[in-house]
């Protein structure tokens, strides 16, 4: 597979073994790592600050012998890369004398030779680091080029962007990241997709955590990837110890980090999603418009790569928070839902609600939201009118769970069968009740909605919607049936998140009896129960048999809306994420269905009721997803053919 065609580029950060002031040894180790990186199809490789000499040379930097040896080592490395059959871009650090000043620089090497020099802008000047003793800040460099090996090499500390066919990058050096306005902000605000940082940051207790947070934050601020390579344990330990900390982040997310304090050369590799980065910059127009535009572009040409595996994990459940943050995330989500509803009740002056409770997952979450909201506002739970409406497909299990859940919650319970009313309706419109078609199903959904609306008028309350965002994406809702309500608390919550949130509520906030009821609801197959039960009285109409697995559709939805991904990319990533669960043929089948349903059902989303946005993906036509109802799906499905 050509990962570049799919929008990825492979990068690496390395902390090689080194010896202080031993340029030959260091160059040899750098070459060894380059060869390892080439074998792993790496396209851009970054080494630490002053990696050719080592960072901790002190006053030896003033020695012409070391300066000249560093320069000859750079030329040696450049020739080594030129002679390699595979084209790779390598970034190394060294001291470079220009006229009567010494600069701490990053040199970019490619098959074309030394293509650019970036000097360090902000020099460390603390008790531990006295760089101003040896080096001149990059901003003082008044040269536009420097002569190396009879070639004129461009040099700039401001806004230099290296462009490749697969992704563009900028460079900053160590202390630059720790300043209020890192130099990477300028190329990051322009066309740089990746920032490389050549660093030599010593270790102190707790410092690694703070350093990593800086890398993550800068990658998020610049909507970019950030590749950080720091000097290893081979540095001088006269006063400080270095650990070889290497980090790769993408838009605030950690992709890879190295083993620290290793006596061997370390290398970490990651596949950067350039397409996703550029989508975020396309959406966030402040990134380009706020830049000064002082950018120097230098072309580089690494080879395309066809690796057998990805150095990247694709989360199959992108809406579900990770274990480390799940309590905070679920608590926030639950609070957004409850406070959204609380505001609507306070604004309308209404202290009663009506909600249909089916014994299914969506209505369970909606009821739990309503109960918490009423407790928050100090309203009596008796003002919550929970109505169960058994119909032609209701099973004993869901009916029993619906009633038991409402009773355990202390809400007003009402049962209204829709069987007679629906049969009368079939008779009125001349529909054969033995014909289990869309009319058979939708008549029941609309009858239930009519009951809820009319009963809300009767008690002076609001109808609370139960439908989730995944159903809206697929159009798996009856227009003006379960599609409609007066406030839709679940409309921003996808199906996979509904299930995990309900489980969290059951485990952390409910007492034993209601918790057991909710867990049985969690184990019940997804179904609207609009078709008769099977011979054993169990659910016959299982939603996922018709529209496909919700976990797949939620993955498709997230990639399409959050990142603007093409069908080809979504298919590739889904195959990676679900390789052990679904065949590629299955994934392709359901992806085609997803696109066809998503485009054909926009008219339902165009008039969906109000509901709170809980995450970055939302389908509200008012503030999140504006799509014409008549858009044609052809070019999307054609790509999958």
C-alpha positions as CSV (number, residue, x, y, z in Angstrom):
1,X,0.0,0.0,0.0
2,X,1.2,3.5,-0.8
3,X,0.5,5.4,2.4
4,X,1.3,8.7,0.8
5,X,-1.6,8.3,-1.6
6,X,-3.8,7.8,1.4
7,X,-2.6,11.0,3.0
8,X,0.1,9.8,5.4
9,X,3.8,10.4,5.7
10,X,6.2,8.4,7.8
11,X,8.5,10.2,10.2
12,X,10.9,9.3,13.0
13,X,12.8,10.8,15.9
14,X,16.0,9.3,17.2
15,X,18.3,9.7,20.2
16,X,21.4,7.9,19.0
17,X,24.3,6.8,21.2
18,X,27.0,9.5,21.3
19,X,30.3,10.6,22.7
20,X,31.0,14.1,23.8
21,X,33.0,15.9,21.1
22,X,33.6,12.7,19.2
23,X,32.2,13.7,15.8
24,X,33.4,10.5,14.0
25,X,31.6,8.2,16.5
26,X,28.5,10.3,16.5
27,X,28.4,10.5,12.7
28,X,28.8,6.7,12.5
29,X,25.8,6.2,14.9
30,X,23.7,8.7,13.0
31,X,24.4,6.7,9.8
32,X,23.5,3.5,11.5
33,X,20.1,4.9,12.6
34,X,19.5,6.3,9.1
35,X,20.0,2.8,7.6
36,X,17.5,1.4,10.2
37,X,15.0,4.2,9.4
38,X,15.3,3.5,5.6
39,X,14.6,-0.2,6.3
40,X,11.4,0.9,8.1
41,X,10.4,3.2,5.2
42,X,10.9,6.4,7.1
43,X,10.7,9.5,4.9
44,X,11.8,12.2,7.4
45,X,14.2,11.5,10.3
46,X,15.1,14.0,13.0
47,X,18.1,13.8,15.4
48,X,18.7,15.9,18.6
49,X,20.2,19.3,19.0
50,X,23.9,19.5,18.2
51,X,23.8,15.8,17.5
52,X,27.0,15.7,15.5
53,X,29.2,17.1,18.3
54,X,26.9,16.4,21.3
55,X,25.2,19.2,23.2
56,X,27.4,19.3,26.3
57,X,30.8,20.3,24.8
58,X,30.9,23.6,26.8
59,X,33.8,25.9,25.9
60,X,35.0,23.3,23.4
61,X,32.5,24.9,21.0
62,X,35.0,27.8,20.7
63,X,37.7,25.4,19.4
64,X,38.1,25.7,15.6
65,X,39.1,22.0,15.5
66,X,35.6,21.0,16.7
67,X,33.9,23.5,14.5
68,X,35.6,22.3,11.4
69,X,35.2,18.6,12.3
70,X,31.4,19.2,12.8
71,X,31.2,20.8,9.4
72,X,33.2,18.0,7.6
73,X,30.9,15.5,9.4
74,X,27.9,17.3,8.1
75,X,29.3,17.1,4.5
76,X,30.1,13.4,5.1
77,X,26.5,12.7,6.2
78,X,25.2,14.7,3.2
79,X,27.3,12.5,0.8
80,X,26.1,9.4,2.6
81,X,22.4,10.3,2.1
82,X,23.1,11.3,-1.6
83,X,24.6,7.9,-2.3
84,X,21.8,6.0,-0.7
85,X,19.4,4.4,-3.2
86,X,16.4,5.4,-1.2
87,X,15.7,9.1,-0.8
88,X,15.2,10.2,2.8
89,X,15.2,13.6,4.5
90,X,17.4,13.8,7.6
91,X,17.6,16.7,10.1
92,X,20.8,17.0,12.3
93,X,22.2,19.5,14.7
94,X,25.6,21.1,14.8
95,X,27.5,24.3,15.7
96,X,28.0,26.5,12.6
97,X,30.4,29.4,12.3
98,X,29.1,32.2,10.1
99,X,31.6,35.2,9.8
100,X,32.5,35.9,13.5
101,X,29.4,34.3,15.1
102,X,28.7,30.8,16.1
103,X,25.2,29.5,15.7
104,X,23.4,26.4,17.0
105,X,21.7,25.1,13.9
106,X,19.6,22.4,12.4
107,X,20.7,21.2,8.9
108,X,18.2,19.6,6.5
109,X,19.8,16.9,4.3
110,X,18.2,15.1,1.3
111,X,19.3,13.3,-1.8
112,X,20.0,16.8,-3.2
113,X,22.5,17.6,-0.5
114,X,22.2,20.2,2.3
115,X,19.0,22.0,1.4
116,X,18.5,24.4,4.3
117,X,19.8,25.7,7.6
118,X,17.7,26.8,10.5
119,X,19.5,28.5,13.5
120,X,18.1,28.4,17.0
121,X,16.2,31.5,17.9
122,X,16.0,31.5,21.7
123,X,19.1,30.5,23.6
124,X,18.8,28.9,27.0
125,X,20.4,31.1,29.6
126,X,19.9,29.5,33.1
127,X,22.2,28.1,35.8
128,X,22.3,24.8,33.9
129,X,22.4,26.1,30.4
130,X,24.5,29.1,29.4
131,X,24.1,28.9,25.6
132,X,24.6,32.6,25.2
133,X,28.2,32.1,26.3
134,X,28.8,30.2,23.1
135,X,26.1,30.9,20.5
136,X,24.5,33.9,18.9
137,X,20.6,34.0,18.6
138,X,19.3,33.0,15.1
139,X,17.5,36.4,14.8
140,X,20.9,38.1,14.5
141,X,21.9,36.0,11.4
142,X,21.7,38.6,8.7
143,X,22.7,36.2,6.0
144,X,20.2,34.7,3.6
145,X,22.6,31.9,2.6
146,X,25.8,30.3,3.8
147,X,28.6,28.7,1.8
148,X,29.1,25.0,2.6
149,X,31.3,22.7,0.4
150,X,31.2,25.3,-2.4
151,X,27.4,25.4,-2.4
152,X,25.1,28.2,-1.3
153,X,22.7,27.0,1.4
154,X,19.6,29.0,2.4
155,X,19.5,30.0,6.1
156,X,16.7,31.5,8.1
157,X,15.3,31.4,11.6
158,X,12.0,32.8,10.6
159,X,9.3,31.0,8.7
160,X,11.3,28.5,6.7
161,X,9.1,25.7,5.4
162,X,10.4,22.6,3.7
163,X,7.9,21.3,1.2
164,X,7.6,17.7,0.0
165,X,4.9,16.0,-2.2
166,X,3.5,14.3,0.9
167,X,3.7,16.9,3.6
168,X,5.5,20.1,4.6
169,X,7.5,20.8,7.7
170,X,9.2,23.5,9.8
171,X,11.9,23.4,12.4
172,X,12.7,24.8,15.8
173,X,15.3,24.0,18.4
174,X,14.8,23.0,22.0
175,X,14.4,26.3,24.0
176,X,12.3,27.7,21.2
177,X,9.4,25.5,22.3
178,X,9.5,26.8,25.9
179,X,9.0,30.4,25.0
180,X,5.6,32.3,25.0
181,X,5.6,32.5,21.2
182,X,7.6,29.5,19.7
183,X,9.1,30.1,16.3
184,X,7.2,27.1,15.0
185,X,4.0,29.1,15.3
186,X,4.9,31.0,12.1
187,X,5.4,28.0,9.8
188,X,2.6,26.3,11.7
189,X,0.3,29.1,10.8
190,X,1.2,28.7,7.1
191,X,1.8,25.5,5.2
192,X,3.8,23.4,7.7
193,X,2.0,20.2,8.6
194,X,4.8,19.0,10.9
195,X,7.2,20.7,13.2
196,X,10.5,19.0,14.1
197,X,12.3,20.0,17.3
198,X,16.0,19.2,17.8
199,X,16.4,19.3,21.5
200,X,18.8,18.7,24.4
201,X,16.7,18.8,27.5
202,X,18.1,17.3,30.7
203,X,16.0,15.3,33.0
204,X,14.6,16.4,36.4
205,X,12.0,14.8,38.5
206,X,8.6,15.7,36.9
207,X,10.2,17.5,33.9
208,X,9.3,14.9,31.3
209,X,5.6,15.2,32.0
210,X,5.7,19.0,31.6
211,X,7.9,18.7,28.4
212,X,5.4,16.3,26.9
213,X,2.5,18.6,27.7
214,X,4.4,21.4,25.8
215,X,4.8,19.2,22.8
216,X,1.1,18.2,22.8
217,X,-0.1,21.8,23.3
218,X,2.0,23.2,20.5
219,X,0.9,20.5,18.1
220,X,-2.7,21.4,19.0
221,X,-2.2,25.1,18.7
222,X,-0.6,24.8,15.3
223,X,-3.0,22.1,14.1
224,X,0.1,20.1,13.2
225,X,2.2,17.1,14.1
226,X,5.2,17.8,16.4
227,X,8.2,15.5,16.3
228,X,10.6,16.0,19.3
229,X,14.1,14.4,19.5
230,X,16.2,15.0,22.6
231,X,19.8,14.1,23.5
232,X,20.5,10.8,25.2
233,X,22.5,9.5,28.1
234,X,25.8,9.8,26.2
235,X,26.0,13.5,27.0
236,X,28.3,14.7,29.7
237,X,27.1,14.1,33.3
238,X,29.3,16.7,34.9
239,X,26.2,18.4,36.2
240,X,23.2,17.1,34.2
241,X,21.8,13.8,32.9
242,X,19.9,13.5,29.6
243,X,17.5,10.7,28.8
244,X,17.0,10.6,25.1
245,X,13.3,11.6,25.3
246,X,11.6,11.4,21.9
247,X,8.0,12.3,21.3
248,X,5.6,12.4,18.3
249,X,2.3,14.2,18.7
250,X,-0.4,15.1,16.2
251,X,-2.9,17.8,16.9
252,X,-2.8,17.3,20.7
253,X,-2.7,13.5,20.6
254,X,0.3,11.4,21.5
255,X,1.3,9.0,18.7
256,X,4.6,7.7,20.0
257,X,7.3,8.1,22.7
258,X,10.7,6.6,23.3
259,X,12.1,4.5,26.0
260,X,14.1,7.0,28.1
261,X,17.5,6.4,29.7
262,X,18.5,3.8,27.1
263,X,22.2,2.9,26.6
264,X,21.4,2.0,23.0
265,X,20.3,4.3,20.1
266,X,16.6,4.9,20.3
267,X,14.2,5.5,17.4
268,X,10.5,6.0,17.3
269,X,8.4,6.0,14.1
270,X,4.9,7.3,13.4
271,X,2.7,7.7,10.4
272,X,1.4,11.3,10.4
273,X,-2.1,11.9,9.0
274,X,-1.4,14.9,6.8
275,X,-4.9,14.9,5.3
276,X,-6.5,15.2,8.7
277,X,-4.1,18.1,9.7
278,X,-4.9,20.0,6.5
279,X,-8.6,19.5,7.0
280,X,-8.4,21.2,10.4
281,X,-6.5,24.1,8.9
282,X,-9.0,24.3,6.1
283,X,-11.8,24.6,8.6
284,X,-9.9,26.9,11.0
285,X,-9.5,30.0,8.7
286,X,-7.8,31.9,11.6
287,X,-4.6,29.8,11.0
288,X,-3.8,31.3,7.6
289,X,-5.3,34.8,8.1
290,X,-3.4,35.5,11.3
291,X,0.1,34.7,9.9
292,X,2.5,37.4,8.7
293,X,3.2,35.4,5.6
294,X,7.0,35.7,5.8
295,X,7.7,32.2,4.6
296,X,10.7,30.8,2.7
297,X,9.8,27.5,0.9
298,X,12.4,24.8,0.1
299,X,11.6,21.7,-1.9
300,X,12.6,18.2,-0.8
301,X,11.8,14.9,-2.4
302,X,11.7,11.8,-0.3
303,X,10.7,8.5,-2.0
304,X,7.1,7.3,-1.7
305,X,6.8,4.3,0.5
306,X,4.8,1.1,0.4
307,X,5.1,-0.4,4.0
308,X,3.5,-3.7,5.0
309,X,2.2,-2.2,8.2
310,X,1.2,1.1,9.7
311,X,3.1,2.8,12.6
312,X,-0.2,4.1,13.8
313,X,-3.3,2.8,15.6
314,X,-6.8,3.6,14.4
315,X,-9.3,3.8,17.3
316,X,-12.3,1.7,16.3
317,X,-14.5,3.6,18.8
318,X,-13.5,7.2,18.4
319,X,-16.5,8.6,20.3
320,X,-15.8,6.5,23.5
321,X,-13.3,8.1,25.9
322,X,-10.2,6.3,27.0
323,X,-9.9,4.7,30.5
324,X,-7.7,7.5,31.9
325,X,-10.3,10.2,31.2
326,X,-13.6,8.3,31.1
327,X,-14.9,9.5,34.5
328,X,-14.3,13.1,33.6
329,X,-15.6,12.7,30.0
330,X,-18.8,10.8,31.0
331,X,-19.5,13.3,33.8
332,X,-19.1,16.2,31.4
333,X,-21.4,14.5,28.9
334,X,-24.1,13.8,31.4
335,X,-23.8,17.4,32.8
336,X,-24.1,18.9,29.3
337,X,-27.3,16.9,28.6
338,X,-28.9,17.6,32.0
339,X,-28.0,21.3,32.0
340,X,-29.2,21.8,28.4
341,X,-32.5,20.4,29.4
342,X,-32.5,22.4,32.7
343,X,-32.1,25.6,30.7
344,X,-34.9,24.7,28.4
345,X,-37.3,24.0,31.3
346,X,-36.4,27.2,33.1
347,X,-36.7,29.3,30.0
348,X,-40.2,27.9,29.1
349,X,-41.3,27.9,32.8
350,X,-42.4,24.2,32.4
351,X,-41.9,21.8,35.3
352,X,-43.4,18.7,33.7
353,X,-42.1,16.5,30.9
354,X,-43.4,13.5,29.0
355,X,-41.1,10.8,27.7
356,X,-41.7,7.5,25.9
357,X,-39.9,4.6,27.7
358,X,-39.5,1.5,25.6
359,X,-37.1,-0.6,27.6
360,X,-34.4,0.2,25.0
361,X,-31.1,1.9,25.4
362,X,-31.9,5.4,24.0
363,X,-35.0,6.0,26.1
364,X,-33.2,4.7,29.2
365,X,-30.5,7.3,28.7
366,X,-33.1,10.0,28.1
367,X,-35.0,9.0,31.2
368,X,-31.8,9.1,33.3
369,X,-31.0,12.6,32.0
370,X,-34.5,13.8,32.8
371,X,-34.4,12.4,36.3
372,X,-31.0,14.0,37.1
373,X,-32.3,17.3,35.6
374,X,-35.4,17.3,37.9
375,X,-33.3,16.5,40.9
376,X,-30.9,19.4,39.9
377,X,-33.8,21.8,39.6
378,X,-35.6,20.5,42.7
379,X,-38.7,19.5,40.7
380,X,-40.6,16.4,42.0
381,X,-40.0,13.2,40.0
382,X,-43.7,12.7,39.9
383,X,-43.8,15.5,37.3
384,X,-41.9,13.2,34.9
385,X,-44.6,11.3,33.0
386,X,-43.0,8.1,31.6
387,X,-45.3,6.4,29.1
388,X,-44.7,2.9,27.8
389,X,-46.7,2.1,24.7
390,X,-46.7,-1.6,23.8
391,X,-47.3,-2.3,20.2
392,X,-47.3,-5.0,17.6
393,X,-43.7,-5.9,18.2
394,X,-43.2,-5.3,21.9
395,X,-41.6,-8.2,23.8
396,X,-42.1,-9.1,27.5
397,X,-38.4,-8.3,28.2
398,X,-38.5,-4.7,27.0
399,X,-41.9,-4.0,28.4
400,X,-40.9,-5.4,31.9
401,X,-37.7,-3.4,31.9
402,X,-39.5,-0.2,30.9
403,X,-42.0,-0.5,33.7
404,X,-39.4,-1.6,36.3
405,X,-37.0,1.3,35.4
406,X,-39.7,3.9,35.7
407,X,-41.0,2.5,39.0
408,X,-37.4,2.4,40.4
409,X,-36.9,6.0,39.3
410,X,-40.0,7.2,41.1
411,X,-41.6,8.8,38.0
412,X,-45.3,8.8,37.1
413,X,-45.8,5.6,35.1
414,X,-48.5,5.3,32.4
415,X,-49.2,2.5,30.0
416,X,-51.0,3.2,26.8
417,X,-51.3,0.3,24.3
418,X,-51.2,1.4,20.6
419,X,-52.4,-1.9,19.2
420,X,-56.1,-1.0,18.8
421,X,-55.3,2.5,17.6
422,X,-52.9,1.3,15.0
423,X,-55.2,-1.5,13.7
424,X,-58.0,1.1,13.4
425,X,-55.6,3.3,11.5
426,X,-54.7,0.4,9.1
427,X,-58.4,0.0,8.5
428,X,-58.9,3.7,7.9
429,X,-56.1,3.9,5.3
430,X,-56.9,0.5,3.8
431,X,-53.6,-1.2,4.8
432,X,-53.4,-5.0,5.2
433,X,-51.9,-5.6,8.7
434,X,-50.3,-8.8,7.5
435,X,-48.1,-6.8,5.2
436,X,-45.2,-5.9,7.4
437,X,-43.8,-3.0,5.3
438,X,-42.7,0.5,6.0
439,X,-46.4,1.6,6.5
440,X,-46.8,-1.1,9.1
441,X,-43.7,0.1,11.0
442,X,-44.1,3.9,10.6
443,X,-47.7,3.9,11.6
444,X,-46.8,2.6,15.0
445,X,-43.9,5.2,15.5
446,X,-46.2,8.0,14.5
447,X,-49.0,6.8,16.8
448,X,-46.6,6.8,19.7
449,X,-45.4,10.3,18.9
450,X,-49.0,11.5,18.7
451,X,-49.7,10.1,22.1
452,X,-46.7,11.8,23.6
453,X,-47.5,15.1,22.1
454,X,-51.1,15.1,23.0
455,X,-50.4,13.9,26.5
456,X,-47.8,16.6,26.9
457,X,-50.6,19.1,26.0
458,X,-52.8,17.5,28.6
459,X,-50.4,17.8,31.5
460,X,-48.7,21.0,30.3
461,X,-45.3,19.5,29.7
462,X,-42.6,19.1,27.1
463,X,-41.9,15.9,25.1
464,X,-38.4,14.7,25.5
465,X,-36.8,13.1,22.5
466,X,-34.9,9.8,22.8
467,X,-33.3,9.3,19.4
468,X,-29.5,9.3,19.0
469,X,-27.1,10.9,16.5
470,X,-26.3,7.6,14.8
471,X,-29.9,7.1,13.9
472,X,-30.1,10.6,12.5
473,X,-27.0,10.0,10.4
474,X,-28.6,6.9,8.9
475,X,-32.1,8.2,8.8
476,X,-33.2,5.3,11.0
477,X,-36.1,7.3,12.4
478,X,-39.7,7.8,11.3
479,X,-40.2,11.2,9.9
480,X,-42.5,13.1,12.3
481,X,-42.6,10.0,14.4
482,X,-39.7,9.2,16.8
483,X,-37.8,11.8,14.7
484,X,-39.7,14.6,16.5
485,X,-39.8,16.0,20.0
486,X,-39.7,19.3,21.9
487,X,-36.1,18.8,23.2
488,X,-33.9,16.0,22.0
489,X,-31.4,15.3,24.8
490,X,-29.6,12.4,22.9
491,X,-29.4,14.0,19.5
492,X,-25.7,14.7,19.8
493,X,-24.8,11.3,21.3
494,X,-23.8,8.5,18.8
495,X,-25.1,5.0,19.5
496,X,-21.7,3.6,20.7
497,X,-21.4,6.4,23.2
498,X,-25.0,5.9,24.4
499,X,-24.2,2.4,25.4
500,X,-20.9,3.3,27.2
501,X,-22.5,6.3,28.9
502,X,-25.4,4.3,30.2
503,X,-23.1,1.6,31.5
504,X,-21.0,4.3,33.3
505,X,-24.2,5.8,34.9
506,X,-25.4,2.3,36.0
507,X,-22.0,1.5,37.6
508,X,-21.3,4.8,39.2
509,X,-24.6,6.6,39.9
510,X,-27.4,4.1,40.3
511,X,-28.3,1.9,43.3
512,X,-28.4,-1.9,43.0
513,X,-31.9,-2.5,41.8
514,X,-32.1,0.1,39.0
515,X,-28.5,-0.7,38.1
516,X,-29.4,-4.4,37.4
517,X,-32.4,-3.3,35.3
518,X,-30.1,-1.0,33.2
519,X,-27.6,-3.7,32.7
520,X,-30.3,-6.0,31.3
521,X,-31.3,-3.2,29.0
522,X,-27.7,-2.9,27.9
523,X,-27.7,-6.6,27.0
524,X,-30.9,-6.3,24.9
525,X,-30.4,-6.1,21.1
526,X,-31.0,-2.8,19.4
527,X,-34.5,-2.8,17.9
528,X,-37.4,-0.4,17.3
529,X,-39.7,-3.4,17.9
530,X,-42.1,-2.5,15.1
531,X,-42.3,-6.0,13.7
532,X,-43.9,-9.0,15.6
533,X,-41.7,-11.0,17.9
534,X,-40.4,-14.4,16.9
535,X,-42.0,-17.8,17.9
536,X,-40.2,-17.6,21.3
537,X,-41.4,-14.1,22.0
538,X,-38.0,-12.6,21.5
539,X,-37.0,-9.6,19.4
540,X,-37.2,-10.4,15.7
541,X,-36.4,-7.0,14.2
542,X,-32.7,-6.3,15.1
543,X,-31.6,-2.9,13.8
544,X,-28.0,-3.9,13.0
545,X,-29.2,-6.7,10.7
546,X,-30.7,-4.1,8.5
547,X,-28.4,-1.0,8.6
548,X,-25.2,-2.7,9.8
549,X,-23.1,-2.5,13.0
550,X,-23.4,0.8,14.7
551,X,-19.7,0.7,15.7
552,X,-18.8,0.7,12.0
553,X,-21.3,3.5,11.2
554,X,-20.0,5.6,14.1
555,X,-16.5,5.1,12.8
556,X,-17.6,6.2,9.3
557,X,-19.5,9.2,10.7
558,X,-16.6,10.4,12.8
559,X,-14.0,10.2,10.0
560,X,-16.4,11.8,7.5
561,X,-17.6,14.7,9.6
562,X,-14.6,15.3,11.9
563,X,-11.9,15.0,9.3
564,X,-13.7,15.3,5.9
565,X,-12.2,12.0,4.9
566,X,-12.8,10.5,1.5
567,X,-14.5,7.1,1.1
568,X,-11.1,5.6,0.1
569,X,-9.4,6.8,3.3
570,X,-12.3,5.8,5.5
571,X,-12.3,2.3,4.0
572,X,-8.6,2.0,4.5
573,X,-8.7,3.1,8.1
574,X,-11.8,1.0,8.9
575,X,-10.0,-2.1,7.5
576,X,-7.1,-1.3,9.9
577,X,-9.2,-0.6,12.9
578,X,-11.6,-3.6,12.5
579,X,-9.2,-6.1,10.9
580,X,-9.8,-8.7,13.6
581,X,-13.6,-8.3,13.6
582,X,-15.0,-7.7,10.1
583,X,-13.8,-8.7,6.6
584,X,-12.9,-6.0,4.1
585,X,-16.0,-7.1,2.1
586,X,-18.3,-6.5,5.0
587,X,-16.8,-3.1,5.8
588,X,-17.2,-2.1,2.1
589,X,-20.8,-3.3,2.0
590,X,-21.8,-1.3,5.1
591,X,-19.8,1.8,4.1
592,X,-21.7,1.9,0.8
593,X,-25.0,1.7,2.7
594,X,-23.8,4.4,5.1
595,X,-23.2,6.9,2.3
596,X,-26.4,6.1,0.5
597,X,-28.5,6.5,3.7
598,X,-26.5,9.6,4.9
599,X,-27.2,11.5,1.7
600,X,-30.8,10.4,1.2
601,X,-31.9,11.1,4.8
602,X,-30.6,14.7,5.2
603,X,-34.1,16.0,5.0
604,X,-34.8,14.5,8.4
605,X,-31.8,16.2,9.9
606,X,-32.8,19.5,8.3
607,X,-35.7,19.8,10.6
608,X,-34.5,18.0,13.7
609,X,-35.5,19.5,17.1
610,X,-33.2,21.4,19.4
611,X,-30.7,19.3,21.5
612,X,-27.3,19.8,23.1
613,X,-24.0,19.4,21.3
614,X,-21.8,17.2,23.3
615,X,-18.7,16.5,21.1
616,X,-16.8,17.7,18.0
617,X,-19.2,15.8,15.7
618,X,-22.8,17.0,15.5
619,X,-25.5,17.0,12.9
620,X,-27.6,19.9,13.9
621,X,-28.5,22.0,10.8
622,X,-28.3,25.2,12.8
623,X,-24.8,25.2,14.1
624,X,-22.9,22.1,13.1
625,X,-23.7,20.4,9.8
626,X,-25.2,22.4,6.9
627,X,-26.0,20.1,4.0
628,X,-28.6,20.4,1.3
629,X,-31.2,17.8,1.4
630,X,-30.9,17.2,-2.4
631,X,-27.1,16.5,-2.5
632,X,-26.2,13.6,-4.8
633,X,-24.1,10.8,-3.4
634,X,-22.7,9.6,-6.7
635,X,-19.1,10.8,-6.5
636,X,-18.7,9.3,-3.0
637,X,-20.0,5.9,-4.0
638,X,-18.2,6.0,-7.3
639,X,-14.9,6.2,-5.4
640,X,-15.8,3.0,-3.6
641,X,-16.4,1.2,-6.9
